[in-house]
Amino acid sequence: MAPDATTRGDVTLFLSGDVMTGRAIDQVLPVPSDPVLYEPWVRNALDYVELAERASGRIPDAVEPSYI
């Protein structure tokens, strides 16, 4: 059946881009990786945690993966 203007269905939309989501996520897990970053503007991933906390409030330490 060919879709037409009266046909309705689910739509899945995936957006991606360079949003730096992984820069600090591991820093709040129970066993974080080394926070050293090799970027000219930020050298420590904990700086990203601080930015997130300024925008959204306190982030607990050592969270379970399900928190993320």
Helices and strands as residue ranges (DSSP letters): H 22-25, G 26-28, H 46-56, G 65-67
